[in-house]
Amino acid sequence: CREQQGKKDDVLARQRDSVAKSGERYVDGVGNVVVTGDRATAKATYHFNNAPDTLVGADLVLVREDGSWKICSATPG
C-alpha cells in the first residue's frame, strides 16, 4: 500500500536478503478475513522452503487502493 511503500531498490534488497536467509516463502493458507469498507484484516500461514515444517503465522492488514487489495503490514521475514 502507499502508506508502506518504499523505494523499489530497498524493497528488492530486503526480499533478496530474506530469500538468501530463509529461502522462498510459500503461503499455506489465509483465513479469518474481515472486510470493513476499503480495509480488511486476515491471518496468513506460510513457510519458507529452508524450513518447510515450520509454519509462520502473520496478521495482515489490507487496503483497497485503485480497485486492488494490497497488503499494508509487514510480515516476519
Number of C-alpha atoms within 10 A of each C-alpha: 16 10 8 9 9 11 7 8 9 10 12 12 11 12 13 14 13 16 16 11 11 15 16 15 16 13 13 12 10 15 11 10 13 13 12 8 8 12 16 18 19 16 15 18 15 17 19 20 14 14 12 12 9 11 13 15 17 15 15 17 18 20 22 15 12 7 8 10 14 16 18 19 15 11 12 7 13
